[in-house]
């Protein structure tokens, strides 16, 4: 029996069934497959089995692999790079060899020609070849397997990117020029740099407000910014963000912020902002003159369309500010929401 109209197959943790015969049967029965999601380790497979399987499926659009690393060979990546219909690729583990993308470049002059979204687990020194092989990608998620901060320099050469997420598995310190290099991604709408683990840590050496402005001044289309990094930025950095990123609607940024200092800037800094998540509502060592209610008012002036506000810190003042902001805008936004729903 054939299932020529079957377009999607998702295979979970059933390693005993995940065999060469199974793959051959699927390829024969389902020649029109477009979406393939494999999760088993593949203990009963040889690397060439997967290569042969994908060579028989010319209509694939999306491939997601979370198999054993020994199966993600250079030849498998080369085979995937030749599927012109492929628009999405997710590799949930590193390739077997770090030179896999270089192997692709050496044997395919136009790799991944249709690919638009990619998720990679990769070591930093392998990113140079990966960026060259993935030049058409507009959405990229990278989970960095080591402490190589220079990976951002390579990513900064991917001019087509609109959506970028970089997560580090290990604690790392990034040099400031590597972070600032991302300013060359002028089409970027979404930027996330954060640890993979909630308890992880990313530091940026000597990051100043001027450096931050250099970064955001090159990202005029930015709508989403999520920076979970160690820094010493001041509200001057927020002013730069508001000046250069007029479309920003989601801001998540760690650190202690002296939000009362926003009163010196012309409002609103963030007319389009709907979501704000910061580390803390006050900065240690700076005298507080604004009450929680006053700070909520300052925040409302600078982000009049804010629908969600939160802080990571659970200190009393940050909690008071959140309560004051909710008390100030909660009813107003509830009415606004009901009115908008009535217009649908």
C-alpha positions in Angstrom: 0.0 0.0 0.0 1.2 3.5 -0.9 0.3 6.8 0.8 1.2 9.3 -1.9 -0.7 12.1 -0.3 0.9 11.7 3.2 2.9 14.9 3.7 4.1 14.7 7.3 5.8 12.0 9.5 6.9 12.4 13.0 8.8 9.6 14.7 9.3 9.7 18.5 11.5 7.6 20.7 10.7 4.1 19.3 14.3 3.1 18.5 13.5 -0.5 18.0 11.3 0.4 15.0 13.6 3.0 13.6 15.5 0.8 11.1 16.8 0.9 7.6 13.8 -1.2 6.5 11.5 1.3 8.1 13.1 4.2 6.2 13.0 2.4 2.9 9.3 1.5 3.4 8.5 5.2 4.3 10.3 6.5 1.2 8.6 4.0 -1.0 5.1 4.5 0.3 5.2 8.3 0.9 7.1 9.9 -2.0 5.4 13.2 -1.5 6.6 13.8 2.1 7.1 17.4 2.9 7.7 17.4 6.7 10.0 15.0 8.5 10.6 15.0 12.3 12.9 12.3 13.7 13.5 12.0 17.4 15.0 8.5 18.0 18.7 8.0 18.6 18.9 5.6 15.7 20.9 2.8 17.3 19.8 0.4 14.6 20.8 2.7 11.7 24.0 3.3 9.8 24.8 6.9 8.7 24.3 6.0 5.0 20.8 4.8 5.7 19.6 8.4 6.4 21.5 9.7 3.4 19.8 7.3 1.1 16.4 8.0 2.7 16.6 11.8 2.1 17.9 11.2 -1.4 14.6 9.7 -2.4 12.4 12.6 -1.1 12.5 15.5 -3.5 9.5 17.5 -2.2 10.8 18.0 1.4 10.1 21.4 2.9 11.0 20.8 6.6 13.4 18.5 8.3 14.0 18.3 12.1 16.6 15.8 13.4 17.3 14.9 17.0 19.1 11.7 16.3 22.5 10.5 17.6 25.4 12.7 16.5 27.1 9.8 14.7 24.4 9.9 12.1 24.8 13.6 11.3 27.6 13.0 8.9 29.2 15.3 6.3 27.4 13.3 3.5 24.0 13.7 5.2 24.4 17.5 5.5 25.5 17.5 1.8 22.4 15.6 0.8 20.1 17.9 2.7 21.9 20.9 1.1 20.9 19.7 -2.3 17.1 19.6 -1.6 15.9 22.7 -3.3 12.4 22.6 -1.8 13.8 22.6 1.7 12.8 25.8 3.6 13.3 24.8 7.2 16.1 22.7 8.9 16.5 21.9 12.6 19.6 20.0 13.8 19.1 19.4 17.5 22.6 18.1 18.0 26.0 19.0 16.5 27.1 17.4 13.3 29.4 14.4 13.7 32.4 16.4 12.4 33.0 20.1 12.8 33.9 20.5 9.2 30.5 19.4 7.9 29.5 22.8 6.5 32.9 23.2 4.9 32.3 19.8 3.2 29.1 21.1 1.9 30.8 24.2 0.4 33.5 22.1 -1.2 30.9 19.9 -3.0 27.8 22.0 -3.6 28.2 25.5 -5.3 24.7 26.5 -4.3 23.9 24.8 -1.0 20.5 25.2 0.8 19.2 27.4 -2.0 15.6 27.4 -0.7 16.3 27.4 3.0 14.8 30.2 5.0 14.8 29.0 8.6 17.6 27.1 10.4 18.2 25.9 13.9 21.7 24.7 14.7 23.7 23.3 17.6 27.2 24.2 16.6 30.7 24.9 17.9 31.9 28.4 17.3 34.8 27.6 14.9 32.4 25.8 12.6 30.2 28.9 12.2 32.4 30.5 9.5 31.5 27.8 6.9 27.9 27.6 8.1 27.3 31.3 7.5 28.6 30.9 3.9 26.4 27.8 3.3 23.3 29.5 4.8 23.3 32.8 3.0 19.6 32.7 2.1 18.4 32.1 5.6 16.2 34.8 7.1 15.6 33.2 10.5 18.4 31.6 12.5 18.6 30.0 15.9 22.1 29.1 17.1 22.8 27.1 20.3 26.5 27.6 20.8 28.3 24.6 22.3 31.4 26.3 23.6 32.6 29.7 24.9 33.6 31.2 21.5 32.3 34.7 21.5 33.6 35.4 18.0 30.7 33.4 16.6 28.8 36.7 16.5 31.3 38.1 14.0 30.6 35.3 11.6 26.8 35.7 12.0 27.1 39.4 11.3 27.9 38.6 7.7 24.5 37.0 7.1 22.9 40.0 5.5 19.6 38.4 4.8 18.8 37.7 8.5 15.6 39.2 9.9 15.3 36.9 13.0 18.2 35.9 15.1 18.5 34.0 18.4 21.9 33.1 19.9 22.0 30.9 23.0 25.1 29.8 24.9 25.2 26.4 26.6 28.2 27.5 28.7 28.9 30.7 30.7 30.8 33.1 28.4 32.2 36.5 28.2 31.7 38.2 24.9 34.0 41.0 23.7 32.1 44.2 23.0 33.1 44.4 19.3 31.6 41.0 18.6 28.3 42.1 20.0 28.4 45.4 18.1 29.2 43.7 14.9 25.6 42.6 14.7 24.7 46.2 13.7 25.5 45.1 10.1 22.3 43.0 10.1 20.3 46.0 9.0 17.2 44.0 8.2 17.0 42.4 11.6 13.6 42.5 13.3 14.1 40.1 16.2 17.4 39.8 18.2 17.9 37.5 21.2 21.2 36.8 22.9 20.8 34.8 26.1 22.0 31.7 28.0 20.4 28.4 27.1 20.0 27.6 30.8 18.0 30.0 33.1 20.9 30.0 35.5 23.5 30.6 32.8 25.5 33.8 32.5 26.7 36.0 29.6 29.0 38.9 30.2 30.1 41.6 27.8 33.4 43.2 28.4 33.4 46.9 28.9 30.0 47.5 27.3 29.2 51.2 27.4 26.2 53.3 26.5 28.1 54.5 23.4 28.8 50.9 22.3 25.1 50.0 22.8 24.1 53.0 20.6 26.5 51.8 17.9 24.7 48.4 18.0 21.1 49.6 17.9 21.7 52.5 15.4 22.3 49.9 12.8 19.0 48.1 13.5 16.2 50.4 12.4 13.7 47.7 11.8 14.1 46.0 15.2 10.8 45.0 16.8 11.9 42.5 19.4 15.0 42.7 21.6 15.9 40.2 24.3 19.3 40.7 25.9 20.0 38.5 28.9 23.6 39.7 29.5 25.7 41.2 32.2 26.2 44.9 31.6 26.5 48.3 33.3 24.3 50.2 30.9 22.4 53.3 32.1 19.1 54.9 30.9 21.1 56.6 28.2 21.1 53.3 26.5 17.3 53.1 26.7 17.1 56.6 25.2 19.3 55.4 22.3 17.1 52.4 21.8 14.0 54.6 21.6 15.7 57.0 19.2 16.9 54.4 16.7 14.3 51.6 17.0 11.0 53.3 16.5 9.1 50.0 15.8 10.2 48.2 19.0 7.3 46.5 20.6 9.0 43.9 22.8 11.9 44.6 25.1 13.5 42.1 27.5 16.7 43.3 29.0 18.5 42.2 32.2 20.2 44.5 34.6 19.4 47.2 37.2 17.8 50.3 35.7 17.4 53.7 37.2 14.0 54.2 35.6 13.4 57.5 37.4 16.1 59.0 35.2 13.8 58.6 32.2 12.0 61.7 33.3 14.7 63.9 31.7 13.9 62.5 28.2 11.1 63.7 26.0 8.2 61.3 26.1 7.3 58.9 24.6 10.6 57.0 24.1 8.8 53.8 23.1 5.4 54.7 21.4 5.0 51.1 20.0 6.2 49.1 23.0 3.7 46.6 24.3 5.9 44.3 26.4 8.7 45.3 28.8 10.7 42.9 31.0 13.7 44.2 32.9 16.0 43.0 35.6 15.2 45.5 38.4 13.4 48.8 38.7 16.2 50.6 40.5 20.0 50.7 40.5 22.1 50.1 43.6 24.1 53.1 44.7 21.7 55.7 43.2 19.4 57.6 45.5 15.7 57.1 44.9 13.5 60.1 44.7 10.5 58.7 42.8 7.8 56.7 44.6 6.5 53.5 43.0 3.5 55.4 41.8 5.5 58.2 40.3 7.8 55.7 38.5 4.7 53.9 37.1 3.6 57.3 35.8 7.0 57.9 34.2 6.8 54.5 32.6 3.3 55.1 31.3 4.4 58.4 29.7 7.3 56.7 27.8 5.4 53.6 26.8 1.8 54.6 26.5 0.8 51.3 24.7 2.5 49.0 27.2 0.3 46.0 27.9 2.7 43.9 30.0 5.4 45.0 32.4 7.5 42.8 34.6 10.9 42.6 36.3 13.0 39.6 37.2 13.9 41.0 40.6 11.5 40.3 43.5 12.7 43.2 45.7 10.0 45.1 47.4 10.4 48.3 45.3 10.2 46.4 42.0 7.1 44.7 43.2 5.6 48.0 44.3 6.3 49.5 40.9 4.6 46.6 39.1 1.5 47.0 41.4 1.4 50.7 40.9 1.7 50.3 37.1 -1.1 47.8 37.1 -3.3 50.1 39.2 -2.6 53.0 36.9 -3.2 51.4 33.6 -5.1 48.2 34.3 -8.6 49.5 33.9 -7.7 51.7 31.0 -6.2 48.8 29.1 -9.0 46.5 29.9 -11.5 49.0 28.4 -9.2 49.5 25.4 -9.0 45.7 24.9 -12.8 45.3 25.0 -13.2 48.1 22.5 -10.7 46.5 20.1 -12.4 43.1 20.4 -15.7 44.9 19.5 -14.1 46.2 16.3 -13.1 42.7 15.2 
